[in-house]
């Protein structure tokens, strides 16, 4: 598995110039936006790049070559999820450093104590992105999985928009807001993290099943 991690890291580093531009843009935008925007932005980009390594594996009969090595299909899938998780953690740390710099530039360093710990919840939330994309990409390939991903997230965005519109027209938010505010922040973070882990685990099982049935 270490060899696969090194391979994916080298693939990701082929885009060093693009990554540098992304970090500069994130820092510039972060100086004018409230909240830990930089952390979420950098982490999301890193996860998309991590999932994108599957495209390179599919090129030029890459799967055929890799399966001649001493590794199993399950190991390959496990490495993809591990690489995405490591990418998210590293990107979160980089984003946190850039956020600190942005807050210092804005002379608002006191808000760091509130925003940085809360932004830890971004990792399990944003990990839903590769949890959806990895099985789709393994099943459908690069082009069709991209279209399917757009459709799925577009559908989710539509549901959120319609739900928000219905809630705005009802008195339900006023009734449930006191109950939601009564939950301690730690409990909310734990619940969101547990949900993200559950989605990732289900996604992993689906990806393993897809990979086992895949013909090269």
N, C-alpha and C positions, 0 to 999 in steps of 0.2 A: 504493500500500500504506500510505503514511503516513496517509491519510485513514481507512482501515479501522482502523488502530491507535488513532487518536484516537477514533473512534466506539466501539470496544470499551472504551477507557479510561473514556469518559464513562458508558457503560452500567454498568461496574463501580463507578464512584464514586457511582452513585445509591443504593448500599447503604452509605453512609458510616457511618451509625449502627450497622448490624449489624457492620461491620468493626471499629469501635471496641470494641464489646462483646466480639467474638472476641479482640481483642488483650488486653483486660483479663483475660478468662478465662484466656488462655494464660499471662499473667504470673503470675496467682494459682496456677494449677496447676503452673507451672514451678518455683515456690519450694519445692514439696513433693515434686517428682519428680526422680529422678536422671537424668543424661544430658541430651542436647540435645532434650528433648521439645518445647520451644516451637518450635524450628526446623522440625521435622517437621510439627507441627500447623499452624502458620501457612502453610507452603509447600503443604500438602495442600489447605487451605481456599482459598488463592489459585488453585490449579490448577482446582478445582471451579468457582469463580466465573468463571474465564477460559473454560472449556468452556461454561458456562451462557450465554455471550453468543450462542451459536448459536440458542438458543430465541428470543431477541429478533429475530434475523434472519429467522426463519421466520414471525413474527407479521405479520398484515395484509399478506400478499403482499410481504414485505420482499425476498425473492430477486428477484422480478420487477422491483422498483424498482432494486436494486443492479446488476442485469445490464444496465440501460440506460446505466450509467456506463462510462467507459473502463477497465474491468478485466476480467480473464479469470477463469474458474472456478478455474484452477490458482493464480492470484494470491490468490484468496479463501482457498483451502485453505492455501497457504503462510503467509498472514497469521495464520491461526488457530494454527498451530504456533508461529510466531514470538511471538505474543502470549502463549501459554502459557509459552514459555521465558522471556520477559522478566518475566512475572508471578512465575514460580518464583524467578528471580534476585533480584528486588526483595523478595519475601516472605522469601527466605533471609536477606538482609541485615537486614531488620526483625527476623526471628526471632533472628538472631545478637546484635543489640543488646539485645533483651529477655532473651536467655539470659545475657548479660554482667550485666545488672541483677539477674537472679534469683540468679546465682552470688554476686554481691557481697552481696546480702541474706542469703544462706545462709552468708556468710563462707567460701566455697569457691572463691575466684577462681583458685587454682592449677590446678584441673581444666580451666580454659578452654583451656589450651595443648594438651590432649589431645582434648577433645570437639569444639571448633569445627572444626579441620581435618578430622577424621573425618566430621563431619556434612555435608561437601561431597558425599559419596556419596549423600545423600538426594535430591539434584536428579535424577540419572538414574534412581534407583529410583522415586521418586514420579511421574516423567514418564510411567511406564507407565500411570498412571491416565488422563490425557488421550489417550494413544496408543490406549487401548481405547475410550474414550468418544466421541472425535471421529468416527471412521468409523461407529460405531453410531448416533450422533445424526444424522449426515448421511443414513444409509440408512433408519433406522426412524422418525425424528422424536423429539420430546421424551419422550412418555409411554412408548412401546414400548422406546426405547433405555434408559430408566431401569430398566425391568423386566429387560431383557437384561443390563444391567451388574450388577444384583444377582445374577442367576443365575450369571453368569460368575465374579464374585469369590467368591460363595458356594461354587461348585464348586472354585475354587482353594484357598479356606480349608479345605474338606473334605479335599482332597488333602494339604495341609500337615499337617492334624491327623492323618490316617491315617498319613502318612509318619513323623511324629514318634513316633506310638504304636508303629509297627513298629520304628523305630530304638531306642526305649527298651527294647524286648523282646529286642533282639539285641546282640551284642558288636561290631557294626560301628563305632559311634562311637569306641570305645576304640582301634580299629585305624587309623582314618583321622585322628583328632585330631592325632597327632604330625606327620603329613604336612601337614595344613592349617596347623598352627602354624609350619611351616618356611617358608611363603610370606611374603615381606615385605609389610607393609601397603600399600606403594605399588603393588605388583603386583595386590593384591586390589582396590584402588580403581580402577585402570586397567581391570581385567577387568569390573568391575561397570559402569563408565562405558561401555565398549565395548558391553556387552550392552544397556544402556539406549538407546544411539544406534542400534543395530541394530533394536530394537523400534520406535523412533520413525520410522526410515526406512521400514520395512515398512508401518507404519501410515499414513505420509504417502502412499505409493504407492497404498494401498487407498483412502484418502480422495479422492485425485485421480480415481481410476477411478470411484468412486461419484458424485462431483460432475459428472464429464463425462457420465454417463448420466442424471443427474437431470433430470426434466421439471418446468418451472415453469408 
